[in-house]
Amino acid sequence: MAEVKWIKITTNMFDDEKIKLIDAMPERDTIHYIWIRLLVQAGKTNANGYIFLNENVPYTEEMLSTIFNRPLNSVRLALKTLNDFGMIELAENHLIKITNWSKHQNIEGMEKVREQTKKRVAKHRAKKKELLEAAKEETCGSNEAKKSVTLHETLSNGTEEDKEEDIDIEEDNNLLYIENNIEKIIDYYCSKAGIVSINFKPKEFETVEELLQKVPVDVIKKGIDDAFKNYKPSFKGEKISSFNYCKPVILKIWNNINIKKKGVKSQNGNSSSGTDEQQRLTAEGIGI
């Protein structure tokens, strides 16, 4: 993946509590320097915040000491401090990842998903408004003979406007939910697949977005777990190469949960509470 030519740094970066805590340390200048160098290195690698020489060779502390031209002990201290503060993640295979990298940087795939989701929501809203307008015209047509508008009709129109506003709020919340969780799903899948160069195809982004519209995050994660756990390669070395392979597994789990939920409703004669739903998902091995 080609490196990016710039990275984003907020102007209030040094107002952050973690940065202020680092400022109180004896090695603060070195840690700040290495933090900036890691951000730049992540931009050069351009793999969703991961830092490595290539996909098969992670940077060692000795290599970073040479590249950053800083003592080895200083590099070790900086990495430990940044990891303790949750600013970087140190994987078992020695890969380094900048935490929340794609939330702060311009990730093309994420931007495409956001734009597609916004367009889809806007289209859905326009359709809803058309249906509401059509319903209003039909109502007006049937009342053309009437000389005045009754209070009941006024209240009814107010109710329709309230419903339309509620629909807009619900769709805004849905859009925010997708934006907040799509990165989590992608990162989780990549950790299972053992890949760091995240280059999702548009169809894969669309699949994640589609699933998030109807399936809880933890159910999606369980589906990913099951897909990798039960995968049977056709030949030695074959691996799951696309997130879309996990989709039917995820939908099957979600469908089974819904079937059980409907069964409980039928037995009880009413809808289950949120607590009951959580207990059922926990019984499935899914923590919500």
C-alpha positions in Angstrom: 0.0 0.0 0.0 1.4 3.4 -1.0 2.5 5.7 1.8 0.5 8.9 2.5 2.2 12.2 2.2 0.8 13.8 5.3 -0.9 13.0 8.6 -3.4 14.9 10.8 -2.4 16.3 14.2 -4.9 18.4 16.2 -3.8 21.8 17.4 -5.0 21.0 20.9 -2.8 17.9 21.0 -0.8 19.1 24.0 -4.0 19.8 26.0 -4.6 16.0 26.1 -4.3 14.6 29.7 -2.1 11.8 28.5 0.3 14.2 26.9 0.3 16.3 30.1 1.2 13.3 32.2 4.1 12.5 29.8 5.2 16.1 30.2 5.8 15.4 33.9 8.2 12.6 33.1 12.0 13.0 33.0 12.2 11.5 29.5 9.3 13.6 28.2 11.1 15.1 25.2 12.2 11.7 24.0 8.7 10.2 24.5 7.1 13.1 22.6 9.6 12.8 19.8 9.1 9.0 19.4 5.3 9.5 19.5 5.5 11.9 16.6 7.9 9.6 14.7 5.5 6.6 15.3 2.6 8.7 13.8 4.7 9.5 10.8 5.9 5.9 10.4 2.3 4.8 10.5 1.5 7.2 7.7 4.4 5.8 5.7 3.2 2.2 6.2 -0.4 3.3 5.5 -2.0 0.2 6.9 -4.7 1.5 9.2 -2.3 2.5 11.9 0.0 -0.5 11.9 3.8 0.0 11.8 6.0 -2.6 10.2 8.9 -3.0 7.7 6.8 -5.2 5.6 3.8 -7.5 6.3 6.0 -10.3 7.4 8.7 -8.3 9.2 7.6 -6.1 12.2 9.9 -3.5 13.5 12.0 -4.5 16.5 13.0 -2.1 19.3 16.5 -2.2 17.9 15.4 -1.3 14.4 13.3 1.6 15.7 16.3 2.8 17.8 18.3 2.9 14.6 15.6 4.6 12.5 14.7 7.2 15.1 18.4 7.7 16.1 17.6 7.4 19.8 19.1 5.1 22.5 17.5 1.6 22.8 16.5 2.1 26.4 14.7 5.4 25.5 12.8 3.6 22.7 11.8 0.8 25.1 10.6 3.3 27.7 8.6 5.3 25.2 6.9 2.2 23.8 6.0 1.0 27.3 4.7 4.4 28.3 2.6 4.9 25.1 1.3 1.3 25.4 0.4 1.8 29.1 -1.5 5.0 28.2 -3.4 3.2 25.4 -1.9 5.4 22.7 -0.4 2.4 20.9 -1.1 -1.3 20.9 1.7 -3.9 21.1 0.6 -7.2 19.5 2.1 -10.6 20.4 3.9 -10.7 17.0 5.6 -7.4 17.9 3.4 -5.4 15.5 2.8 -1.8 16.7 -0.5 -0.1 16.0 -1.5 3.5 16.7 -4.8 3.4 18.6 -7.8 4.8 16.8 -5.7 5.7 13.8 -8.5 5.7 11.2 -10.7 7.9 13.4 -8.1 10.7 13.2 -6.8 10.1 9.7 -8.3 10.3 6.2 -9.0 6.7 5.4 -10.5 6.5 1.9 -12.5 3.3 2.5 -14.1 4.7 5.7 -14.9 8.0 3.9 -16.6 6.1 1.1 -18.7 4.2 3.6 -19.8 7.3 5.4 -20.7 9.0 2.1 -22.7 5.9 0.9 -24.5 5.7 4.2 -25.4 9.4 4.2 -26.7 9.1 0.6 -28.7 6.1 1.5 -30.2 7.8 4.5 -31.0 10.9 2.5 -32.7 8.8 -0.2 -34.7 7.0 2.5 -35.8 10.2 4.0 -36.8 11.6 0.6 -38.9 8.5 0.0 -40.6 8.8 3.4 -41.4 12.5 2.7 -42.9 11.6 -0.7 -45.2 9.0 1.0 -46.2 11.5 3.7 -47.0 14.2 1.1 -49.0 11.7 -1.0 -51.0 10.7 2.1 -51.7 14.4 2.9 -52.8 15.1 -0.7 -55.2 12.1 -0.6 -56.6 13.3 2.7 -57.1 16.9 1.3 -58.7 15.5 -1.8 -61.3 13.6 0.2 -62.1 16.8 2.1 -62.3 19.3 -0.7 -66.0 19.7 -0.1 -65.4 20.9 3.4 -65.4 24.6 4.0 -63.1 24.6 7.1 -60.2 22.6 8.6 -61.1 21.0 11.9 -59.0 21.0 15.0 -58.7 17.2 14.7 -57.0 17.6 11.2 -54.6 20.2 12.6 -53.6 17.8 15.4 -53.3 15.0 12.9 -50.9 17.0 10.8 -48.9 17.9 13.9 -48.6 14.2 14.7 -47.4 13.4 11.2 -44.7 16.1 11.5 -43.6 14.6 14.9 -43.4 11.2 13.3 -41.3 12.6 10.4 -38.9 14.2 13.0 -38.7 11.0 14.9 -37.7 9.1 11.7 -35.0 11.7 11.0 -33.6 11.3 14.6 -33.6 7.6 14.4 -31.8 7.6 11.1 -29.2 10.0 12.4 -28.6 7.7 15.3 -28.3 4.8 13.0 -25.7 6.6 10.9 -23.7 7.5 14.0 -23.9 3.9 15.2 -22.5 2.5 11.9 -19.6 5.1 11.9 -18.7 4.3 15.5 -18.6 0.5 14.9 -17.5 -0.2 11.4 -13.8 0.2 12.3 -14.2 -2.1 15.3 -15.6 -4.9 13.0 -12.9 -4.4 10.4 -10.1 -4.4 13.0 -11.6 -7.5 14.7 -11.8 -9.4 11.3 -8.2 -8.4 10.5 -6.9 -9.6 13.8 -8.5 -13.0 13.2 -7.3 -13.1 9.6 -3.7 -12.2 10.7 -3.5 -9.3 8.3 -2.3 -5.8 8.8 -2.5 -4.3 5.3 -6.2 -3.5 5.5 -7.4 -3.0 1.9 -11.1 -3.8 2.0 -12.8 -3.8 -1.3 -15.9 -1.6 -1.6 -18.2 -4.7 -1.5 -16.7 -5.7 1.8 -17.2 -2.3 3.3 -20.8 -2.5 2.1 -21.2 -5.9 3.7 -20.0 -4.6 7.1 -22.3 -1.6 6.8 -25.3 -3.8 5.8 -24.8 -6.1 8.8 -24.4 -3.2 11.2 -27.9 -2.0 10.2 -29.6 -5.1 11.6 -27.1 -7.2 13.6 -25.5 -6.2 17.0 -21.7 -5.8 17.0 -21.1 -8.7 19.4 -23.1 -11.1 17.2 -21.0 -10.0 14.2 -17.9 -10.7 16.2 -19.2 -14.2 17.2 -19.9 -14.9 13.6 -16.4 -14.0 12.6 -15.0 -16.2 15.4 -17.2 -19.1 14.2 -16.2 -18.6 10.6 -12.5 -18.9 11.3 -13.0 -21.6 13.9 -14.9 -23.9 11.5 -13.1 -23.0 8.3 -11.9 -26.0 6.3 -9.3 -25.1 3.7 -9.4 -26.8 0.3 -5.6 -27.0 0.2 -2.7 -26.5 2.6 -2.2 -22.8 3.4 -5.5 -21.6 2.1 -7.1 -18.9 4.2 -10.2 -16.8 4.4 -9.5 -14.0 2.0 -12.6 -11.9 2.3 -14.9 -10.6 5.0 -17.9 -11.6 2.8 -17.1 -15.3 3.7 -18.2 -14.5 7.2 -21.6 -12.9 6.3 -23.7 -16.1 6.0 -22.2 -17.4 9.3 -23.2 -14.1 11.0 -26.7 -14.1 9.5 -27.3 -17.7 10.6 -26.4 -16.9 14.2 -28.6 -13.8 14.2 -31.5 -15.8 12.6 -31.2 -18.5 15.2 -31.3 -15.9 18.0 -34.4 -14.3 16.4 -36.1 -17.7 16.1 -35.5 -18.4 19.8 -36.7 -14.9 20.7 -40.0 -15.4 18.8 -40.4 -18.8 20.6 -40.1 -17.1 24.0 -42.6 -14.4 23.0 -45.1 -17.1 21.9 -44.7 -19.0 25.2 -45.0 -15.9 27.3 -47.7 -14.2 25.3 -45.8 -10.9 25.3 -42.5 -9.3 24.3 -39.4 -10.1 26.3 -37.6 -7.4 28.2 -34.1 -6.1 27.3 -32.7 -8.1 30.2 -34.2 -11.3 28.8 -32.7 -10.5 25.5 -29.3 -9.9 27.0 -29.5 -13.2 28.9 -30.4 -15.1 25.7 -27.4 -13.6 23.9 -25.2 -14.4 26.8 -26.4 -18.0 26.7 -25.4 -18.1 23.0 -21.9 -17.0 24.1 -22.4 -13.4 23.1 -21.9 -10.7 25.7 -23.8 -7.4 25.2 
